[in-house]
Structure formats: C-alpha cells, structure tokens
C-alpha cells in the first residue's frame, strides 16, 4: 500500500480538500442520496471556498494526507462541537474524516484517527464527538472498534432531504 504522509492543512490546500470531500462523499453516499440534492450539497459544503473559510477559522483544525508524490488521499476536520443537546463541556467534534477507497482498510484510517485524538488533546478536550450516517456500516464498525459509543442521533440535511445520523462519543481523548 502506498504510504500516506499526514500534515496540518494550510490555505493552499482548499482546492485539494474540495476534490477529496466531493469524491469521497459521492463514493460513500451515492447509493441512496438523490442526485440533484447531493450535487447542491457538494457545491455548498465541499467547495474550495468552504474549505478556504474553514482553513481561516482558528477554531478549526484540518489534517490532510498525501502520497509521497503529493497526491491528496484523505483528511480530517476537527471543530467545536455542534450537538448542543448531547455535548458536554470540553468536547470537540470530528466533523469530517474522509479517506479515498484504495487507502481504506490498511491502517491509514487508524493513523489519521490517532492524529485527530492528538489534536483533541492539544485543545484540552475530554471527549471526541462525531456523527455518522446510520447506513454507513463500515464507518460505524471503524468507530466502534476505536472505542466510540452511540450517545444519540441527529438529522443531516443533504439539500432538502433529511438523513438520520448517529452521534458517537469517545470514552476519552
């Protein structure tokens, strides 16, 4: 398997993050997300402008992974928590963690998650929250093997279409 070099993303990575976000979102969710709402979601939530704004936000951390030749293959976005009914003081959220298919299953996801925990610890977080689509069995298994437990649910909108997400929390950071 091609190695992945992880680093903190910078302002020059917005376009790469947009391509990664759109590619991985479509590859993961096209099986049951309607086309036009998904395209609108990608235009809004996975644009270079969206990632440029996130990279300027001091409360957001983004890690990006590249092959030794510099091709982007994955990333994680860590933000303040967005689940007021479920969050506790000192929580932080793993807003996105995406890895292109050929780099899944070889330990790269675990490596990235360990880096995410290090970022959470740096922020003084006690728990890491995340939400995951209820039909994404592979991701759910990955999170549960990493020690996350379901603590509730939320609705994730893709355009006007609601999807049920499960909210998970780590036992500790």
PyMOL commands that set and color helices and strands:
alter all, ss='L'
color gray80, all
select helices_A, chain A and resi 11-29+35-45+48-56+101-103+108-122+137-145
alter helices_A, ss='H'
color red, helices_A
select strands_A, chain A and resi 5-8+61-66+72-79+91-99+127-133+148-158+161-170
alter strands_A, ss='S'
color yellow, strands_A
deselect
rebuild
show_as cartoon
